[in-house]
Amino acid sequence: MIEKTLLPSLKMGMRSSVNVSSDVLCALLETPALHALLDSFSEAIILCDGESRLRFLNLAAERVNRLSRQEAVGLPMVEFFQRSALSFDDFQQAVGRGATRALTRSRDGRMFLTSSQAVPTGAYEKPYTLLVQHDFDGRENQRRPSQQAFTPTPDNGLGDPQDNALHLSPLLSSIADTGVRAFRRRARLLLLGESGVGKTAIARHIHRAAGWGDRPFIHVNCGSIPDSLFESEMFGYERGAFTGALQGGKRGYIESASGGTLFLDEIGEIPLHVQAKLLKFLEDGTIQSVGSPLSKTVQVQVIAATNKDLRRLVETGEFRADLYYRLAVLPIEIPPLRQHLEDLPVLMDILLMRINRDRQPILRLANGCRQRLMNYDYPGNIRELVNVFERLAVLADEEAQEHHLPPELLGLATPVFARPATEQVDTQGQAPTGEEAGNPLKAQVQRFERQMILQAVQSQGSKRKAAQQLGIDVGTLIRKLQRD
């Protein structure tokens, strides 16, 4: 009977360390000195024994869960969850799917990030379980920078999902945990997935969760660097290396990431003539700046990401096979949002929390609006979901209604990601007509530019080739696509 009360994820994932018998742990938990130490922590700390009975909670946990130590100690974990002022339903479901953390909510609307960890005990003894609860609030982060590995970095808006903690959905959290384990073993990771699925978010999470939060994290968008500048930007250059070079030379992205993580986003866009030099760096850890006869050794952990089929590029000769195998020590496939829509409630709660961080009155979702959001398949993935909530934050006052949603969610327009290239511009190459005719000229020109770029990217298969076809710089193409 007791076995059924154990949370599935807490029976696995024990880390090898010096085990302490359960008798010793019990004795330690009775010492006033340990109580005083744990009570000084701002995080809520809860410890359960191998039979899933609560053995200790500190003062912060008493305040958060609205239960005194006398009331809680001795309760089965499941009964503690029922008596707590927080709702642990999402947490129990998340760990049932293999995650180690999830959001819990209080009745007054506050949100907490609850994470679990198995504490090894003596041989043949069931492990203890440690629960740690952090206040999941943006303003709290500014006062406690040490929590950056668990909570999102505050910014001026929702922005790109890279720092919005959207990786905390159960499925993405499980995927990220796999990456963290491999990263700690110094394996190179290759993140694969459609545009907007959260590759950057997971890369940053892996970097921080592996304990590298105080080290450099250099994000390089390989698709936005012109071919002619790629080598000098990546490897740096010496004084006088070429016309226009800075007097003191310049460190490249690789050297800037020394001691930390180099995140090569859109790795499939790297020009062939640079791939050989990048391969050498991955093989021996040395780089040679443009204009320098000397090599230098740089210690860097590499994470690469792409939304392309690199194997197909290898077959067509656009990507080196040896470079592919150096990068893809552990390929990690990140599924599109439509394949894990059960995570939508968690993702929506995170985005609402960020909107309401500095907002009065707070924004709520009407039932009809929430239902529309739940029934959409998001061809633009998490980035599209973030965009929808940015729109709601602007248009809605207190309660977001269905009419505040984009036409795509109401079935009044075809999602831009799903439109065939032939539908994005007319056969005569004229600007869009109909409803757009009433828009200002600048807006019509920008929309027409975007449609032309999307058509070129789809027909050419890459942003770099599309830029060449359109006669513009690839960096300009990227900026025009990212423009609202």
C-alpha positions in Angstrom: 0.0 0.0 0.0 2.8 2.3 0.8 4.5 1.6 -2.5 1.5 3.1 -4.3 2.0 6.5 -2.7 5.5 6.9 -4.1 5.8 9.3 -7.0 7.2 7.4 -10.0 10.0 9.8 -10.8 11.3 9.7 -7.2 12.2 6.0 -7.5 14.8 6.7 -10.1 17.6 9.0 -11.1 19.6 8.6 -7.9 23.0 10.2 -8.1 26.1 8.3 -6.9 27.4 9.9 -3.7 28.4 8.9 -0.2 25.3 7.2 1.2 24.1 7.8 4.7 21.9 5.3 6.5 18.3 6.3 7.3 19.1 6.0 11.0 21.8 8.6 10.7 19.5 10.9 8.7 16.8 10.5 11.3 19.2 11.5 14.1 20.4 14.5 12.1 16.9 15.7 11.6 16.4 15.9 15.3 19.3 18.2 16.0 18.5 21.9 16.7 21.6 23.1 14.9 20.4 21.5 11.6 16.9 23.0 12.2 18.4 26.5 12.6 20.5 26.1 9.5 17.6 24.9 7.3 15.2 27.5 8.7 17.6 30.3 7.6 17.0 29.3 3.9 14.6 31.4 1.9 13.7 28.4 -0.2 11.0 26.0 1.1 12.6 22.6 2.0 10.6 19.4 2.6 12.2 16.0 3.3 10.3 12.7 3.2 11.6 9.3 4.2 11.8 6.1 2.2 8.2 5.3 3.1 7.0 8.6 1.7 6.3 10.1 5.1 7.2 13.7 5.8 10.1 14.0 8.2 11.0 17.7 8.1 10.0 21.0 6.7 11.6 24.4 7.3 10.0 27.7 8.2 9.8 28.8 4.6 7.9 25.5 3.8 5.5 26.2 6.7 4.7 29.6 5.3 4.3 28.5 1.7 2.2 25.4 2.4 0.3 26.9 5.4 1.1 23.9 7.6 3.1 23.9 10.8 5.9 21.5 11.4 3.9 19.8 14.1 0.9 19.3 11.8 3.0 18.0 8.8 5.6 15.7 10.2 4.5 12.1 10.0 2.0 12.7 7.3 2.1 10.5 4.1 3.4 12.6 1.2 0.0 12.3 -0.6 -1.9 13.5 2.4 0.5 16.4 2.8 -0.2 17.4 -0.8 -3.9 17.4 0.0 -3.6 19.5 3.1 -1.2 22.0 1.6 -2.3 25.5 0.6 -0.7 24.7 -2.8 -2.2 22.7 -5.6 0.2 19.8 -6.3 -2.0 18.2 -9.1 0.2 19.4 -11.9 3.3 18.4 -10.0 2.1 14.9 -9.4 1.1 14.5 -13.1 4.4 15.9 -14.2 6.6 13.6 -12.2 4.3 10.8 -13.3 5.6 11.5 -16.8 9.2 11.5 -15.6 9.8 15.2 -15.0 11.6 16.4 -11.8 10.0 19.8 -11.5 6.7 21.5 -12.1 4.7 24.6 -11.1 2.5 24.6 -8.0 -0.1 27.3 -7.3 -1.5 28.8 -4.1 -5.1 29.9 -3.7 -4.1 33.6 -3.9 -2.5 33.1 -7.3 1.1 32.9 -6.3 3.2 30.4 -8.3 6.0 28.2 -7.0 8.5 26.0 -8.8 8.7 22.7 -7.0 11.6 20.4 -7.8 12.3 16.9 -6.4 15.5 15.0 -5.9 16.3 11.5 -4.5 18.6 11.4 -1.5 20.6 8.2 -1.4 20.6 6.2 1.9 22.2 3.0 3.0 22.4 -0.2 1.0 19.0 -1.8 0.4 17.2 1.2 1.9 14.7 3.2 0.0 16.0 6.8 -0.8 14.7 9.8 1.0 13.0 12.5 -1.1 13.9 16.2 -1.1 11.4 18.8 -2.3 12.6 22.4 -2.9 10.1 25.2 -3.6 11.1 28.5 -5.2 8.9 31.6 -5.5 8.2 31.7 -9.2 7.9 35.4 -9.5 10.0 37.8 -11.7 10.5 40.4 -9.0 11.7 37.8 -6.6 14.4 36.9 -9.1 15.9 40.3 -8.9 16.5 39.9 -5.2 17.8 36.4 -5.4 20.1 36.0 -8.4 21.3 32.6 -7.2 18.0 31.1 -8.4 18.7 31.8 -12.1 19.1 28.2 -12.8 15.5 27.6 -11.8 13.6 30.7 -12.7 13.4 32.9 -15.8 15.4 36.1 -16.2 13.2 39.2 -16.0 13.0 41.3 -19.1 10.8 44.1 -20.5 8.4 41.7 -22.2 7.8 38.1 -23.1 10.2 38.3 -26.0 11.8 35.1 -27.4 11.2 32.0 -25.4 14.9 31.5 -24.6 14.6 32.8 -21.0 10.9 32.4 -20.3 11.3 29.0 -18.6 9.1 27.4 -21.2 11.3 24.4 -21.0 9.7 23.6 -17.7 6.7 21.9 -19.4 6.9 18.2 -18.5 8.0 16.8 -21.9 10.6 19.6 -22.6 11.9 19.4 -19.0 12.5 15.6 -19.5 14.4 16.3 -22.7 16.4 19.0 -21.1 17.4 16.8 -18.2 18.8 14.2 -20.7 20.9 17.0 -22.3 22.1 18.1 -18.8 23.4 14.6 -18.0 25.3 14.4 -21.3 26.6 18.0 -21.0 28.1 17.2 -17.6 30.0 14.3 -19.3 31.4 16.8 -21.9 29.4 15.3 -24.8 28.6 17.6 -27.7 24.9 18.1 -28.2 23.0 18.6 -31.4 19.5 20.0 -30.8 17.1 19.2 -33.7 13.6 20.6 -34.2 11.4 22.9 -36.2 11.8 26.7 -35.9 10.3 28.0 -32.7 10.2 24.8 -30.6 12.5 26.2 -27.9 16.0 25.0 -28.9 17.6 28.2 -27.5 15.6 27.9 -24.3 16.8 24.3 -23.8 20.4 25.2 -24.6 20.5 27.9 -22.0 18.8 25.7 -19.5 21.4 22.9 -20.1 24.2 25.4 -19.6 22.8 26.7 -16.3 21.4 23.5 -14.9 24.8 21.8 -15.4 26.3 24.4 -12.9 27.8 26.7 -15.6 25.6 29.7 -14.8 28.6 31.9 -13.9 30.5 31.0 -17.1 30.1 32.6 -20.6 27.2 31.5 -22.8 27.9 32.7 -26.4 24.9 32.4 -28.7 26.0 32.5 -32.4 23.3 32.7 -35.0 25.2 31.2 -37.9 22.5 32.2 -40.4 22.9 35.9 -39.8 26.6 36.2 -40.5 27.6 37.1 -44.1 29.8 34.5 -45.8 32.7 37.0 -46.2 32.8 37.7 -42.4 32.1 34.3 -41.0 35.7 33.2 -40.5 36.8 36.5 -38.8 33.7 36.6 -36.6 34.0 33.0 -35.5 37.8 32.8 -35.0 38.7 36.5 -34.5 41.4 38.4 -36.3 44.7 40.2 -35.7 45.6 43.8 -36.2 45.9 44.7 -39.9 44.5 41.3 -41.0 42.4 43.0 -43.7 41.1 46.5 -44.7 38.8 47.9 -42.0 40.1 45.6 -39.3 40.1 47.1 -35.8 43.5 48.5 -34.6 43.7 46.1 -31.7 42.3 43.1 -33.6 39.2 41.3 -32.3 38.4 38.1 -30.4 36.1 35.7 -32.2 33.0 34.0 -30.8 34.9 30.8 -29.9 37.5 32.6 -27.8 34.8 34.7 -26.2 33.2 31.5 -25.0 36.4 30.2 -23.4 35.7 28.3 -20.3 31.9 28.2 -21.1 29.4 27.2 -23.7 29.4 28.0 -27.4 25.9 27.7 -28.8 26.0 27.4 -32.6 22.4 28.1 -33.7 21.3 27.3 -37.3 24.5 25.3 -37.7 23.3 24.2 -41.2 24.0 27.7 -42.5 27.8 27.6 -41.9 29.6 28.1 -45.3 31.6 25.1 -46.6 34.9 27.0 -46.6 34.6 27.6 -42.8 33.5 24.1 -42.0 37.0 22.6 -42.3 38.4 25.1 -39.8 35.6 24.5 -37.4 36.2 20.8 -37.7 39.8 21.3 -36.7 38.8 23.2 -33.6 36.4 20.4 -32.6 39.1 17.8 -33.1 42.0 19.4 -31.2 40.6 22.4 -29.4 42.8 24.9 -31.2 41.9 28.0 -33.2 44.0 30.3 -35.4 42.8 33.9 -35.8 42.7 35.5 -39.2 46.1 37.1 -39.9 47.9 35.2 -37.2 50.6 32.5 -37.7 50.0 31.0 -34.2 47.4 28.7 -32.8 45.9 28.9 -29.4 44.0 26.4 -27.3 40.5 27.2 -26.2 38.4 25.0 -23.8 34.8 25.3 -24.8 31.7 23.1 -24.5 29.7 23.1 -27.8 26.0 22.9 -28.3 24.7 23.1 -31.9 21.1 23.5 -33.2 19.3 23.3 -36.5 15.9 23.0 -38.0 17.3 21.4 -41.1 18.0 17.8 -42.0 21.8 17.7 -41.8 21.9 14.2 -43.1 20.3 15.3 -46.3 22.7 18.3 -46.5 25.6 15.8 -46.1 24.2 13.7 -49.0 24.0 16.8 -51.2 27.5 17.9 -50.4 26.4 21.1 -48.5 27.6 19.9 -45.1 30.7 17.9 -44.3 30.1 14.4 -43.0 33.0 14.5 -40.6 31.8 17.8 -39.1 28.3 16.3 -38.7 29.6 13.3 -36.7 31.8 15.6 -34.6 28.8 17.7 -33.7 26.1 15.0 -33.4 27.6 13.0 -30.5 24.2 13.1 -28.9 21.4 14.3 -31.2 18.3 15.5 -29.2 15.0 15.8 -31.1 12.8 18.5 -29.7 9.2 17.8 -30.8 6.9 20.5 -32.2 4.3 21.9 -29.8 1.5 20.1 -31.6 2.9 16.8 -30.5 2.7 17.7 -26.8 -0.3 19.9 -26.5 -1.0 18.4 -23.0 1.8 20.8 -21.8 -0.2 23.9 -23.0 -1.7 24.6 -19.5 1.7 24.8 -17.9 3.1 27.0 -20.8 0.1 29.3 -20.7 0.4 29.7 -16.9 4.1 30.7 -17.2 3.2 33.3 -19.9 0.3 34.7 -17.9 2.6 35.0 -14.8 5.1 37.0 -16.8 2.4 39.3 -18.2 1.0 39.9 -14.7 4.4 40.4 -13.1 4.1 44.2 -13.3 0.5 44.6 -14.4 -2.6 46.0 -12.7 -5.2 44.8 -13.0 -4.0 41.3 -13.8 -4.9 39.6 -17.1 -7.3 36.6 -17.1 -8.4 34.4 -19.9 -12.1 34.0 -20.6 -13.3 30.5 -21.0 -13.9 30.9 -24.7 -10.5 32.4 -25.2 -8.8 29.6 -23.2 -10.7 27.0 -25.2 -9.5 28.5 -28.5 -6.0 28.5 -27.3 -6.2 24.8 -26.2 -7.7 23.7 -29.5 -5.1 25.3 -31.8 -2.1 23.2 -33.0 0.5 26.1 -33.2 2.4 25.5 -36.5 4.8 28.2 -35.3 5.4 26.3 -32.1 6.3 28.0 -28.8 7.4 31.1 -30.5 3.9 31.5 -32.0 2.4 30.9 -28.5 4.5 33.6 -27.1 3.5 36.0 -29.9 -0.2 35.3 -29.2 0.2 36.1 -25.5 2.1 39.3 -26.4 -0.9 40.3 -28.5 -3.4 39.6 -25.6 -1.2 41.6 -23.2 -1.6 44.6 -25.6 -5.3 44.3 -26.7 -7.0 43.0 -23.5 -7.6 45.0 -20.4 -8.7 42.6 -17.6 -10.0 39.6 -19.4 -8.8 38.3 -22.8 -11.8 37.4 -25.0 -11.9 35.4 -28.3 -12.0 38.6 -30.4 -8.6 39.5 -29.0 -7.0 36.4 -30.6 -5.3 36.4 -34.0 -7.5 35.5 -37.0 -5.6 32.2 -37.4 -6.9 30.9 -34.0 -10.4 31.9 -34.9 -10.2 30.0 -38.2 -10.5 33.3 -40.2 -7.0 33.0 -41.8 -4.5 30.4 -42.8 -1.5 30.3 -40.4 1.5 31.9 -42.1 3.7 28.9 -41.4 1.2 26.6 -43.2 0.7 28.6 -46.3 2.1 27.2 -49.5 4.6 29.4 -51.2 2.2 29.9 -54.1 -0.3 31.5 -51.8 2.0 34.0 -50.2 2.2 36.3 -53.2 0.0 36.4 -56.3 1.2 35.3 -59.7 1.7 38.8 -60.9 3.9 39.7 -57.9 1.5 42.4 -56.8 1.1 43.6 -53.2 -1.7 41.9 -51.2 -5.2 43.2 -51.6 -8.5 42.9 -49.8 -8.4 43.8 -46.1 -4.8 45.0 -46.4 -5.8 47.7 -48.9 -6.9 49.8 -46.0 -3.5 49.5 -44.1 -0.9 52.2 -44.3 1.5 51.9 -47.3 4.5 51.1 -45.1 2.7 48.2 -43.5 1.7 46.8 -46.9 5.2 47.1 -48.2 6.6 45.3 -45.1 4.0 42.5 -45.4 4.8 42.1 -49.1 8.6 42.0 -48.4 8.0 39.3 -45.7 5.9 37.2 -48.1 8.6 37.4 -50.8 11.3 36.4 -48.3 9.2 33.4 -47.0 8.6 32.3 -50.6 12.4 32.5 -51.4 13.4 30.6 -48.2 10.9 27.9 -49.0 12.0 27.5 -52.6 15.7 27.7 -51.9 15.8 25.7 -48.7 18.0 28.1 -46.7 18.1 31.7 -45.7 21.6 32.2 -47.1 20.5 31.0 -50.6 17.3 33.0 -50.4 19.3 36.2 -49.6 21.5 35.5 -52.7 18.4 35.1 -54.9 16.8 38.3 -53.6 20.1 40.2 -53.9 20.3 41.2 -50.2 22.6 40.4 -47.3 21.6 37.4 -45.2 21.6 39.6 -42.0 19.1 42.0 -43.6 16.9 39.0 -44.5 17.0 37.8 -40.9 16.0 41.2 -39.6 13.2 41.6 -42.0 11.8 38.2 -41.0 12.0 39.0 -37.3 10.4 42.4 -37.7 6.8 42.6 -36.5 
